[in-house]
């Protein structure tokens, strides 16, 4: 299973405890302590890890240019106030066979109540 790397925009106090019950998760900043990490350095850092999945609510990462077979970028279409939904959304996605077996380079998760998620270029209905 991949390691989750959490974007610094995420409030780890809200989401980390729920994620760590079933997957390894670490804040991006903890991978490079003392460094200021700009968005353009994130792919470089991800490539130093084994099968990482970068989880973010920053729409700037929803960009095909950033896709790479060495990592996955998981953009969650949530506001800062909706972050408590993130662990459940990620867990639902990881249970899908298409996500587990396809090793997607990027994916987008909608808010609860929305009926579509995206992996690569394919849009699917939420089960």
Legacy VTK file of the C-alpha trace (Angstrom):
# vtk DataFile Version 3.0
C-alpha trace
ASCII
DATASET POLYDATA
POINTS 127 float
0.000 0.000 0.000
1.235 3.489 -0.691
2.255 6.091 1.817
0.133 9.220 2.060
1.950 12.536 2.012
-0.256 15.358 3.252
0.000 18.834 1.762
0.898 21.562 4.225
-2.461 23.257 3.503
-4.235 20.396 5.244
-5.020 20.642 8.938
-3.338 17.495 10.227
-4.974 17.865 13.633
-8.338 17.362 11.965
-7.480 14.508 9.582
-4.321 12.680 10.645
-5.767 10.599 13.489
-8.511 9.199 11.215
-6.046 8.374 8.447
-3.418 6.719 10.632
-5.851 4.054 11.801
-5.560 2.366 8.387
-2.660 3.877 6.380
0.741 5.481 6.884
0.454 9.247 6.522
2.996 12.015 6.951
2.949 15.758 6.488
5.028 17.025 3.560
6.899 19.439 5.822
8.090 16.535 8.001
9.903 15.055 5.003
12.067 18.175 4.711
12.224 19.705 8.217
13.386 23.290 8.340
12.920 23.825 4.599
10.360 26.041 2.932
8.753 23.794 0.300
7.247 25.522 -2.703
4.700 23.701 -4.874
7.134 23.175 -7.750
9.424 21.111 -5.466
6.699 18.655 -4.414
7.148 16.247 -7.382
10.914 16.123 -6.761
10.328 15.189 -3.100
7.690 12.594 -3.996
10.119 10.846 -6.324
12.414 10.142 -3.361
9.686 7.992 -1.745
8.351 4.544 -2.583
4.834 4.734 -4.144
3.668 7.915 -2.396
0.224 9.437 -2.781
0.235 13.195 -2.278
-3.085 14.385 -0.835
-4.034 18.034 -1.330
-6.948 20.451 -1.538
-4.846 22.840 -3.653
-6.435 22.967 -7.115
-3.059 23.959 -8.575
-2.010 20.309 -8.321
-4.914 19.205 -10.559
-2.668 19.405 -13.586
-1.771 16.633 -16.012
1.752 18.095 -16.384
2.469 16.940 -12.831
1.532 13.299 -13.445
4.317 10.734 -13.114
4.322 6.931 -12.738
6.463 7.266 -9.581
3.722 8.895 -7.474
0.044 9.788 -7.352
-1.391 13.245 -6.744
-4.802 13.064 -5.110
-6.638 16.379 -5.358
-9.650 16.528 -3.051
-12.200 19.098 -4.099
-12.810 20.385 -0.572
-12.591 23.746 1.157
-10.538 24.180 4.321
-13.777 23.994 6.341
-14.685 20.621 4.773
-11.408 18.825 5.546
-12.982 16.488 8.089
-14.521 14.657 5.093
-11.096 13.879 3.612
-10.241 10.626 5.473
-13.563 9.055 4.479
-13.216 10.122 0.854
-9.670 8.771 0.608
-10.664 5.479 2.196
-13.607 5.091 -0.219
-11.303 5.721 -3.175
-8.668 3.259 -1.971
-11.318 0.541 -1.709
-12.115 0.839 -5.424
-10.469 -1.857 -7.532
-9.690 0.633 -10.303
-7.620 2.728 -7.937
-5.852 -0.161 -6.226
-4.818 -1.871 -9.453
-4.380 0.974 -11.938
-1.655 2.896 -10.047
-3.016 6.199 -11.292
-0.697 9.169 -11.573
-3.422 11.563 -10.433
-6.987 11.520 -9.180
-9.671 13.949 -8.066
-12.228 13.343 -5.351
-15.470 15.312 -5.183
-17.236 16.349 -2.001
-19.655 13.906 -0.387
-22.965 14.055 -2.176
-21.385 14.581 -5.592
-21.590 11.567 -7.858
-18.348 11.636 -9.845
-14.716 11.004 -9.091
-11.890 11.104 -11.588
-8.862 8.892 -12.003
-6.632 9.944 -14.844
-8.930 11.035 -17.655
-11.805 8.712 -16.752
-14.799 10.001 -14.811
-16.838 7.408 -12.912
-19.954 7.391 -10.778
-19.367 7.049 -7.064
-20.570 3.669 -5.747
LINES 1 128
127 0 1 2 3 4 5 6 7 8 9 10 11 12 13 14 15 16 17 18 19 20 21 22 23 24 25 26 27 28 29 30 31 32 33 34 35 36 37 38 39 40 41 42 43 44 45 46 47 48 49 50 51 52 53 54 55 56 57 58 59 60 61 62 63 64 65 66 67 68 69 70 71 72 73 74 75 76 77 78 79 80 81 82 83 84 85 86 87 88 89 90 91 92 93 94 95 96 97 98 99 100 101 102 103 104 105 106 107 108 109 110 111 112 113 114 115 116 117 118 119 120 121 122 123 124 125 126
